[in-house]
Amino acid sequence: HYDPALTVKAVRCFNNRGFNISRIRPRIPRISSYRILFAIDNEYNDFYLLAVQKKKQTHSDGTTNDGYDYEPAHEISNRMRQDYDDLGIPRFNA
C-alpha cells in the first residue's frame, strides 16, 4: 500500500457559506506548500480551477510567510467567491 500523492478536502469556511469549494493538497515534497482550490458545479459535473496558492506557514521564530490560509476577508477568498458567482455555479444550503 502506498501513500497517495495528494489529498482532497472541502474548505469549510466556503462550504459554510454555500460555496462548493474544495482544495487539493499535494504531498510531493517540492510542491507540498501549495494548495489548489477548485469549485464543483454538481448540476453539470463540471469543476473550475479557482486558485493555486502557497499555504501560509508559521516558522519556528513565530514569523509567517505571505501565504494564504483561507481567511474569509482575504483578497483571494473574495476573488474566488466572485468568480464562483460569475461562473453561475449554484450555491447549496449550508
HELIX and SHEET records of a PDB file:
HELIX    1   1 ARG A   12  ASN A   15  1                                   4    
HELIX    2   2 PRO A   29  ILE A   31  5                                   3    
HELIX    3   3 GLU A   75  ASP A   86  1                                  12    
SHEET    1   A 4 LEU A   6  ALA A  10  0                                        
SHEET    2   A 4 ILE A  21  PRO A  26 -1                                        
SHEET    3   A 4 TYR A  34  ASP A  41 -1                                        
SHEET    4   A 4 ASP A  46  LYS A  54 -1                                        
END                                                                             
